[in-house]
Amino acid sequence: MVRLNKGVGVEIQRGIKFRLYPTPEQAEALQTQGHAARAMWNLLHDWWTWGGRSRRPSLTLADKAIRQARKDIPWLAGLPAQAAQQVLRQYHRAWVNCWEGRAETPRFKSRVRSKMTVDLPQGRDLNITRLSGRWSIVKVPKVGVVRFRAHRPIPGKVTGARVVREANGWHIVLRAHWEQDDPAPHTGPTVGIDRGVVVPLALSDGTDYTHPQWSNPKQSERLVRLERQAARQRRSHKPGDSTSNRLKATYDKIHGLRARLTRRRADWQHKTTHTLASVYSLIGLEDLNIAGMVRSARGTAETPGEQVRQKAGLNRSIQGEAWHQLHTQLTYKTTERGGRVVVVPAPGTSQRCHMCGFVDARNRKSQAVFACTNPTCGWVGNADTNAAKNTHFAALQAAKPTAPGSGVAGRGALQPLGGALKRQPKRKATA
Ligand SMILES: [Zn+2]
């Protein structure tokens, strides 16, 4: 997160993840807390949704109920009071996000399928101390002093943390907070980026950023096999029984493999956004309604989606690219370097010719080729690059301060891209 603070500098808040190395007893204690936090969420969820919309309890009531539950149920008391309050805050925020259209309805958290997290909202109680070049320690309430690998320095002040159980062990995400002097304005070139499934990132200057498939054929095959195995094991499971150890082991293997692919993607994304933010002063991105694109496949009961299978495949690709994270990373990285990201409306970027501004669905000859059907233009080239050039142009227009005396709005910015942009195509006299 970056917040601009006029005059003083830039105030930066960032989560930094470190790998924890708890002793077996500490891991056990973390596990207990993780389960308690999840159970707390589920209790709240039951209570909140019981009786429907009209009988939703107030936050004060929910808070009171949490305090009472920690007194009555011994294993809930294993969760520190601050962490329990945080569960309530998060549950409430999940509903606000849902009401404001940013997220799905909050749901019951299953024991085997959800990620375990415990919040440590008080930064000053953490007592982070550096032991050596490699190791540091952190005090986790009701768990003790836990070692972690300090693979990088912690900038600024730590205001809170969250402990997360991932497929490869426990991690701690420290919420660091610091102030930075206003960076000097970035002097690099400007660019537009088109995000796609075939070409992950196509730039308006003609360069493409691609990556190999996140999973190699062997891994994909293993994933399919494990998913089938889990389905088979689920079938032999009777309702009311607890999940079998064999099924849990299968789930662990699936999570482990998925997490590995996610780490591979995160690595590529961080390196790529670092390069882009270092090189370019202004980056134009098209405004993609990612949630809408992903949700549209299944449709609703009244209006079932069309081509569900194909779209589901596209959704997997969209989620595989994690476009939202890319946007977030680009935004904070450019801001730190004195650059900026400009988001522009997406409609038309793939159908408009960047040379003459002619919009026609037939312009797009195939996934890769764009050929302008305007007879006086006839530009032919890469379709993704064309879309990126349109995004670039729109971003420059949006970023341009409306200088007095610049004449007709927008005209001044037409030059950098060359050619007569946005001009209506000349049509032949005979229509
Ligand atoms: Zn054209």
Boltz pocket constraint, residues with backbone or C-beta under 6 A from the ligand:
constraints:
  - pocket:
      binder: B
      contacts: [[A, 353], [A, 354], [A, 355], [A, 356], [A, 357], [A, 358], [A, 372], [A, 373], [A, 374], [A, 377], [A, 378], [A, 379]]
      max_distance: 6.0
